[in-house]
């Protein structure tokens, strides 16, 4: 791992964190009046097509170099991370606050780090453990602050449960994605698998729920929301999985803990979401942990 690649991968991870912080806030606005399955499925199929073209471009428009790992990896990535996890997340985001959802989703590094240690043999240093604990402490402090249900966060407890479930699924998908890249797969192909096969699962759910006709009744404004959200998600997926190519998946996911602070600030300012003192204190701790983790070098012990 060269120093330049480490720096480049770390910068990409921070860009992904900034995009993620803005994305959750924006999607909270978009999802309020949209069906979560319709919203998630249409985004997934749009991005699946884009990453398919990028994958072909990367392989010089030849299918021979398109896929270097078994289809089971790409299908698993799509079903787990691009399908069920997204559905759970947006179902939860619809009924809880954007700030709360952002911080709960950013417990991701704890699941990822644990799984990466056992299944990818990633080495976790003392400094990284310290940063993880600090950032987890900040997340716990924030999530411990209770909130009163309101119009835009009608059932926060159930929403929180959906968010946590989605986060666990994303952690599993992160490990499978990193494994595929270690085996030589391109990050564009991995991203394609995540979105395309996830879209197939989601559209299958739409058919089973007899909601396919809802696609034909989307308004111009709703389509605009879906397209904007898709552009934001494309930027996030591109930078996050590109970062994963150069640094440990545990480090990449930990840097994402920086993003809820952005979501919290936007939610408070624009949506009048509650921001108890505990949330402010937790945000400061997470920022400190993010600064600490950015200087940690990725260590690999092989698989």
C-alpha beads as a LAMMPS data file, in Angstrom:
LAMMPS data file: protein, C-alpha beads

303 atoms
302 bonds

1 atom types
1 bond types

-500.0 500.0 xlo xhi
-500.0 500.0 ylo yhi
-500.0 500.0 zlo zhi

Masses

1 110.0

Atoms # bond

1 1 1 0.000 0.000 0.000
2 1 1 1.797 3.164 -1.197
3 1 1 1.429 6.439 0.646
4 1 1 -0.140 8.175 -2.359
5 1 1 -2.825 5.487 -2.714
6 1 1 -3.502 5.634 1.008
7 1 1 -3.997 9.405 0.848
8 1 1 -6.136 9.156 -2.285
9 1 1 -8.321 6.439 -0.747
10 1 1 -8.720 8.441 2.466
11 1 1 -9.730 11.586 0.553
12 1 1 -12.299 9.571 -1.399
13 1 1 -13.703 8.199 1.876
14 1 1 -14.130 11.727 3.282
15 1 1 -15.823 12.877 0.055
16 1 1 -18.180 9.906 0.368
17 1 1 -18.891 10.908 3.979
18 1 1 -19.788 14.476 2.969
19 1 1 -22.058 13.200 0.194
20 1 1 -23.665 10.724 2.595
21 1 1 -24.349 13.450 5.139
22 1 1 -26.152 15.580 2.564
23 1 1 -27.845 12.571 0.970
24 1 1 -29.718 11.402 4.078
25 1 1 -31.026 14.918 4.679
26 1 1 -32.157 15.313 1.053
27 1 1 -33.728 11.863 0.918
28 1 1 -35.685 12.589 4.087
29 1 1 -37.413 15.375 2.145
30 1 1 -37.857 13.231 -0.974
31 1 1 -39.245 10.118 0.749
32 1 1 -42.000 11.804 2.800
33 1 1 -44.624 11.543 0.040
34 1 1 -43.179 8.612 -1.929
35 1 1 -43.574 4.856 -1.542
36 1 1 -40.198 3.534 -0.247
37 1 1 -40.167 0.504 -2.593
38 1 1 -40.960 2.584 -5.694
39 1 1 -38.401 5.219 -4.723
40 1 1 -35.648 2.684 -4.009
41 1 1 -36.299 0.437 -7.013
42 1 1 -36.318 3.211 -9.624
43 1 1 -33.078 4.666 -8.252
44 1 1 -31.444 1.245 -8.245
45 1 1 -32.294 0.408 -11.861
46 1 1 -31.068 3.822 -13.065
47 1 1 -27.738 3.446 -11.282
48 1 1 -27.413 -0.194 -12.270
49 1 1 -27.488 0.894 -15.904
50 1 1 -24.925 3.643 -15.353
51 1 1 -22.456 1.353 -13.560
52 1 1 -22.978 -1.310 -16.226
53 1 1 -21.799 1.153 -18.881
54 1 1 -18.879 2.248 -16.691
55 1 1 -17.890 -1.392 -16.198
56 1 1 -17.897 -2.010 -19.933
57 1 1 -15.877 1.164 -20.505
58 1 1 -13.339 0.065 -17.881
59 1 1 -13.003 -3.308 -19.630
60 1 1 -12.584 -1.561 -23.000
61 1 1 -16.120 -2.539 -24.121
62 1 1 -15.281 -6.225 -23.854
63 1 1 -17.343 -8.654 -21.788
64 1 1 -14.260 -10.864 -21.345
65 1 1 -12.771 -8.593 -18.720
66 1 1 -16.101 -7.556 -17.258
67 1 1 -16.402 -10.097 -14.455
68 1 1 -13.483 -11.663 -12.586
69 1 1 -15.373 -13.305 -9.713
70 1 1 -18.269 -15.726 -9.474
71 1 1 -21.741 -14.331 -10.073
72 1 1 -22.646 -15.413 -6.544
73 1 1 -20.604 -12.485 -5.177
74 1 1 -22.349 -9.884 -7.345
75 1 1 -25.794 -11.358 -6.724
76 1 1 -25.202 -11.476 -2.953
77 1 1 -23.959 -7.864 -2.965
78 1 1 -27.054 -6.749 -4.860
79 1 1 -29.643 -8.734 -2.913
80 1 1 -28.252 -7.842 0.526
81 1 1 -26.900 -4.319 0.078
82 1 1 -28.736 -2.999 -2.970
83 1 1 -32.096 -4.581 -2.231
84 1 1 -33.230 -5.416 1.299
85 1 1 -30.906 -2.961 3.068
86 1 1 -32.087 0.013 1.002
87 1 1 -35.732 -0.942 1.483
88 1 1 -35.325 -1.162 5.267
89 1 1 -33.369 2.081 5.403
90 1 1 -35.849 4.204 3.468
91 1 1 -38.802 2.645 5.277
92 1 1 -37.126 3.728 8.508
93 1 1 -36.100 7.161 7.231
94 1 1 -39.729 7.883 6.363
95 1 1 -40.801 7.641 10.027
96 1 1 -37.776 8.907 11.980
97 1 1 -35.612 12.056 11.832
98 1 1 -32.820 12.424 9.282
99 1 1 -30.282 13.216 12.012
100 1 1 -31.213 10.177 14.075
101 1 1 -31.190 7.900 11.020
102 1 1 -27.789 9.214 9.968
103 1 1 -26.142 8.522 13.306
104 1 1 -27.697 5.088 13.744
105 1 1 -26.656 4.112 10.218
106 1 1 -23.119 5.166 11.013
107 1 1 -22.724 2.393 13.581
108 1 1 -21.746 0.549 10.382
109 1 1 -17.980 0.515 11.170
110 1 1 -18.507 -1.614 14.266
111 1 1 -20.184 -4.383 12.338
112 1 1 -17.779 -3.975 9.409
113 1 1 -14.644 -3.959 11.570
114 1 1 -15.733 -7.076 13.457
115 1 1 -16.627 -8.954 10.275
116 1 1 -13.472 -7.761 8.471
117 1 1 -11.299 -9.007 11.332
118 1 1 -12.765 -12.510 11.153
119 1 1 -13.469 -12.926 7.449
120 1 1 -10.946 -10.671 5.672
121 1 1 -8.118 -10.932 8.230
122 1 1 -7.797 -7.145 8.394
123 1 1 -5.504 -5.943 11.151
124 1 1 -7.064 -3.494 13.590
125 1 1 -4.547 -1.331 15.448
126 1 1 -4.922 0.266 18.884
127 1 1 -5.305 3.747 17.394
128 1 1 -8.123 2.568 15.147
129 1 1 -9.853 0.840 18.062
130 1 1 -9.602 4.074 20.058
131 1 1 -11.117 6.057 17.188
132 1 1 -13.895 3.490 16.807
133 1 1 -14.729 3.628 20.502
134 1 1 -14.781 7.432 20.485
135 1 1 -17.046 7.577 17.475
136 1 1 -19.295 4.851 18.846
137 1 1 -19.517 6.747 22.135
138 1 1 -20.610 9.852 20.233
139 1 1 -23.247 7.844 18.372
140 1 1 -24.601 6.320 21.591
141 1 1 -24.805 9.742 23.258
142 1 1 -26.799 11.118 20.334
143 1 1 -29.167 8.163 19.967
144 1 1 -29.885 8.122 23.717
145 1 1 -31.646 11.482 23.445
146 1 1 -35.371 10.744 23.155
147 1 1 -37.574 12.690 20.735
148 1 1 -41.300 13.343 20.570
149 1 1 -43.123 11.995 17.472
150 1 1 -44.153 14.644 14.941
151 1 1 -45.468 14.856 11.383
152 1 1 -42.106 14.195 9.728
153 1 1 -40.988 11.573 12.280
154 1 1 -44.202 9.766 13.174
155 1 1 -42.781 6.518 14.615
156 1 1 -39.094 7.053 15.517
157 1 1 -38.674 3.819 17.523
158 1 1 -39.770 1.580 14.637
159 1 1 -37.811 3.718 12.188
160 1 1 -34.689 3.309 14.312
161 1 1 -35.118 -0.488 14.291
162 1 1 -35.375 -0.496 10.481
163 1 1 -32.242 1.677 10.193
164 1 1 -30.196 -0.604 12.454
165 1 1 -31.332 -3.711 10.535
166 1 1 -30.348 -2.077 7.244
167 1 1 -26.958 -1.153 8.686
168 1 1 -26.191 -4.751 9.645
169 1 1 -27.063 -5.894 6.120
170 1 1 -24.809 -3.191 4.631
171 1 1 -21.942 -4.374 6.841
172 1 1 -22.303 -7.890 5.450
173 1 1 -22.446 -6.493 1.921
174 1 1 -19.304 -4.392 2.549
175 1 1 -17.355 -7.517 3.466
176 1 1 -18.518 -9.389 0.367
177 1 1 -17.679 -6.363 -1.803
178 1 1 -14.196 -6.033 -0.355
179 1 1 -13.621 -9.772 -0.816
180 1 1 -14.634 -9.481 -4.484
181 1 1 -12.162 -6.616 -4.989
182 1 1 -9.378 -8.558 -3.283
183 1 1 -10.056 -11.379 -5.744
184 1 1 -9.496 -8.875 -8.570
185 1 1 -12.945 -7.553 -9.396
186 1 1 -13.284 -3.951 -10.537
187 1 1 -15.061 -1.528 -8.190
188 1 1 -17.370 -0.446 -11.050
189 1 1 -18.510 -4.041 -11.553
190 1 1 -19.110 -4.415 -7.815
191 1 1 -21.182 -1.221 -7.854
192 1 1 -23.120 -2.517 -10.863
193 1 1 -23.903 -5.767 -9.033
194 1 1 -25.047 -3.851 -5.971
195 1 1 -27.517 -1.655 -7.846
196 1 1 -28.689 -3.940 -10.673
197 1 1 -29.420 -7.113 -8.708
198 1 1 -30.803 -4.993 -5.888
199 1 1 -33.186 -3.413 -8.391
200 1 1 -34.369 -6.856 -9.542
201 1 1 -35.226 -7.777 -5.949
202 1 1 -37.042 -4.502 -5.364
203 1 1 -39.050 -4.692 -8.573
204 1 1 -39.968 -8.258 -7.615
205 1 1 -41.346 -6.895 -4.340
206 1 1 -43.307 -4.262 -6.268
207 1 1 -44.915 -6.963 -8.396
208 1 1 -45.724 -9.144 -5.396
209 1 1 -47.307 -6.166 -3.628
210 1 1 -49.337 -5.296 -6.747
211 1 1 -47.888 -1.788 -6.782
212 1 1 -46.329 -1.759 -10.244
213 1 1 -48.998 0.595 -11.558
214 1 1 -47.769 3.255 -9.102
215 1 1 -44.807 3.776 -11.426
216 1 1 -47.158 5.215 -14.047
217 1 1 -48.655 7.713 -11.612
218 1 1 -45.428 9.348 -10.445
219 1 1 -45.657 13.118 -10.819
220 1 1 -43.059 15.319 -12.478
221 1 1 -41.900 16.484 -9.048
222 1 1 -41.559 12.900 -7.789
223 1 1 -39.502 11.939 -10.834
224 1 1 -37.318 14.972 -10.192
225 1 1 -36.766 13.790 -6.610
226 1 1 -35.849 10.306 -7.817
227 1 1 -33.381 11.636 -10.411
228 1 1 -31.710 14.040 -7.962
229 1 1 -31.454 11.289 -5.358
230 1 1 -29.997 8.943 -7.991
231 1 1 -27.298 11.477 -8.908
232 1 1 -26.369 11.883 -5.240
233 1 1 -26.316 8.110 -4.716
234 1 1 -24.158 7.659 -7.816
235 1 1 -21.588 10.085 -6.434
236 1 1 -21.634 8.313 -3.064
237 1 1 -21.330 4.771 -4.453
238 1 1 -18.573 5.857 -6.851
239 1 1 -16.400 7.490 -4.166
240 1 1 -17.108 4.941 -1.407
241 1 1 -16.291 1.816 -3.424
242 1 1 -13.365 3.547 -5.125
243 1 1 -11.994 4.323 -1.682
244 1 1 -12.457 0.690 -0.642
245 1 1 -10.108 -0.277 -3.470
246 1 1 -7.188 1.522 -1.764
247 1 1 -7.786 1.350 2.002
248 1 1 -9.170 -1.104 4.539
249 1 1 -12.948 -1.466 4.453
250 1 1 -12.939 -0.931 8.235
251 1 1 -11.165 2.421 7.803
252 1 1 -13.412 3.510 4.920
253 1 1 -16.586 2.734 6.852
254 1 1 -15.260 4.445 10.001
255 1 1 -14.598 7.704 8.163
256 1 1 -18.282 7.671 7.193
257 1 1 -19.076 8.406 10.846
258 1 1 -18.239 12.014 9.977
259 1 1 -21.362 12.320 7.818
260 1 1 -24.129 12.337 10.494
261 1 1 -22.817 15.637 11.819
262 1 1 -23.595 17.178 8.422
263 1 1 -27.046 15.573 8.373
264 1 1 -27.776 16.765 11.900
265 1 1 -26.878 20.380 11.096
266 1 1 -28.966 20.385 7.898
267 1 1 -31.926 18.721 9.613
268 1 1 -31.943 21.182 12.497
269 1 1 -31.571 24.233 10.284
270 1 1 -33.969 23.338 7.450
271 1 1 -36.444 20.837 8.965
272 1 1 -36.535 22.115 12.550
273 1 1 -35.508 18.700 13.823
274 1 1 -34.709 18.507 17.554
275 1 1 -31.042 18.820 18.583
276 1 1 -30.640 18.146 22.323
277 1 1 -27.364 18.973 24.054
278 1 1 -26.391 15.285 23.930
279 1 1 -26.523 15.369 20.128
280 1 1 -24.175 18.353 19.997
281 1 1 -21.726 16.673 22.388
282 1 1 -21.876 13.425 20.450
283 1 1 -21.210 15.257 17.192
284 1 1 -18.039 16.798 18.615
285 1 1 -16.763 13.390 19.733
286 1 1 -17.446 11.885 16.316
287 1 1 -15.583 14.711 14.578
288 1 1 -12.573 14.100 16.804
289 1 1 -12.661 10.388 16.024
290 1 1 -12.901 11.075 12.293
291 1 1 -9.771 13.234 12.444
292 1 1 -7.966 10.488 14.353
293 1 1 -8.916 7.713 11.939
294 1 1 -7.821 9.678 8.867
295 1 1 -4.142 9.309 9.810
296 1 1 -4.254 5.517 10.241
297 1 1 -2.559 3.432 7.567
298 1 1 -4.370 0.406 6.157
299 1 1 -2.870 -2.922 7.192
300 1 1 -3.471 -6.159 5.343
301 1 1 -2.476 -9.636 6.412
302 1 1 -3.818 -11.426 3.346
303 1 1 -6.651 -13.897 2.943

Bonds

1 1 1 2
2 1 2 3
3 1 3 4
4 1 4 5
5 1 5 6
6 1 6 7
7 1 7 8
8 1 8 9
9 1 9 10
10 1 10 11
11 1 11 12
12 1 12 13
13 1 13 14
14 1 14 15
15 1 15 16
16 1 16 17
17 1 17 18
18 1 18 19
19 1 19 20
20 1 20 21
21 1 21 22
22 1 22 23
23 1 23 24
24 1 24 25
25 1 25 26
26 1 26 27
27 1 27 28
28 1 28 29
29 1 29 30
30 1 30 31
31 1 31 32
32 1 32 33
33 1 33 34
34 1 34 35
35 1 35 36
36 1 36 37
37 1 37 38
38 1 38 39
39 1 39 40
40 1 40 41
41 1 41 42
42 1 42 43
43 1 43 44
44 1 44 45
45 1 45 46
46 1 46 47
47 1 47 48
48 1 48 49
49 1 49 50
50 1 50 51
51 1 51 52
52 1 52 53
53 1 53 54
54 1 54 55
55 1 55 56
56 1 56 57
57 1 57 58
58 1 58 59
59 1 59 60
60 1 60 61
61 1 61 62
62 1 62 63
63 1 63 64
64 1 64 65
65 1 65 66
66 1 66 67
67 1 67 68
68 1 68 69
69 1 69 70
70 1 70 71
71 1 71 72
72 1 72 73
73 1 73 74
74 1 74 75
75 1 75 76
76 1 76 77
77 1 77 78
78 1 78 79
79 1 79 80
80 1 80 81
81 1 81 82
82 1 82 83
83 1 83 84
84 1 84 85
85 1 85 86
86 1 86 87
87 1 87 88
88 1 88 89
89 1 89 90
90 1 90 91
91 1 91 92
92 1 92 93
93 1 93 94
94 1 94 95
95 1 95 96
96 1 96 97
97 1 97 98
98 1 98 99
99 1 99 100
100 1 100 101
101 1 101 102
102 1 102 103
103 1 103 104
104 1 104 105
105 1 105 106
106 1 106 107
107 1 107 108
108 1 108 109
109 1 109 110
110 1 110 111
111 1 111 112
112 1 112 113
113 1 113 114
114 1 114 115
115 1 115 116
116 1 116 117
117 1 117 118
118 1 118 119
119 1 119 120
120 1 120 121
121 1 121 122
122 1 122 123
123 1 123 124
124 1 124 125
125 1 125 126
126 1 126 127
127 1 127 128
128 1 128 129
129 1 129 130
130 1 130 131
131 1 131 132
132 1 132 133
133 1 133 134
134 1 134 135
135 1 135 136
136 1 136 137
137 1 137 138
138 1 138 139
139 1 139 140
140 1 140 141
141 1 141 142
142 1 142 143
143 1 143 144
144 1 144 145
145 1 145 146
146 1 146 147
147 1 147 148
148 1 148 149
149 1 149 150
150 1 150 151
151 1 151 152
152 1 152 153
153 1 153 154
154 1 154 155
155 1 155 156
156 1 156 157
157 1 157 158
158 1 158 159
159 1 159 160
160 1 160 161
161 1 161 162
162 1 162 163
163 1 163 164
164 1 164 165
165 1 165 166
166 1 166 167
167 1 167 168
168 1 168 169
169 1 169 170
170 1 170 171
171 1 171 172
172 1 172 173
173 1 173 174
174 1 174 175
175 1 175 176
176 1 176 177
177 1 177 178
178 1 178 179
179 1 179 180
180 1 180 181
181 1 181 182
182 1 182 183
183 1 183 184
184 1 184 185
185 1 185 186
186 1 186 187
187 1 187 188
188 1 188 189
189 1 189 190
190 1 190 191
191 1 191 192
192 1 192 193
193 1 193 194
194 1 194 195
195 1 195 196
196 1 196 197
197 1 197 198
198 1 198 199
199 1 199 200
200 1 200 201
201 1 201 202
202 1 202 203
203 1 203 204
204 1 204 205
205 1 205 206
206 1 206 207
207 1 207 208
208 1 208 209
209 1 209 210
210 1 210 211
211 1 211 212
212 1 212 213
213 1 213 214
214 1 214 215
215 1 215 216
216 1 216 217
217 1 217 218
218 1 218 219
219 1 219 220
220 1 220 221
221 1 221 222
222 1 222 223
223 1 223 224
224 1 224 225
225 1 225 226
226 1 226 227
227 1 227 228
228 1 228 229
229 1 229 230
230 1 230 231
231 1 231 232
232 1 232 233
233 1 233 234
234 1 234 235
235 1 235 236
236 1 236 237
237 1 237 238
238 1 238 239
239 1 239 240
240 1 240 241
241 1 241 242
242 1 242 243
243 1 243 244
244 1 244 245
245 1 245 246
246 1 246 247
247 1 247 248
248 1 248 249
249 1 249 250
250 1 250 251
251 1 251 252
252 1 252 253
253 1 253 254
254 1 254 255
255 1 255 256
256 1 256 257
257 1 257 258
258 1 258 259
259 1 259 260
260 1 260 261
261 1 261 262
262 1 262 263
263 1 263 264
264 1 264 265
265 1 265 266
266 1 266 267
267 1 267 268
268 1 268 269
269 1 269 270
270 1 270 271
271 1 271 272
272 1 272 273
273 1 273 274
274 1 274 275
275 1 275 276
276 1 276 277
277 1 277 278
278 1 278 279
279 1 279 280
280 1 280 281
281 1 281 282
282 1 282 283
283 1 283 284
284 1 284 285
285 1 285 286
286 1 286 287
287 1 287 288
288 1 288 289
289 1 289 290
290 1 290 291
291 1 291 292
292 1 292 293
293 1 293 294
294 1 294 295
295 1 295 296
296 1 296 297
297 1 297 298
298 1 298 299
299 1 299 300
300 1 300 301
301 1 301 302
302 1 302 303
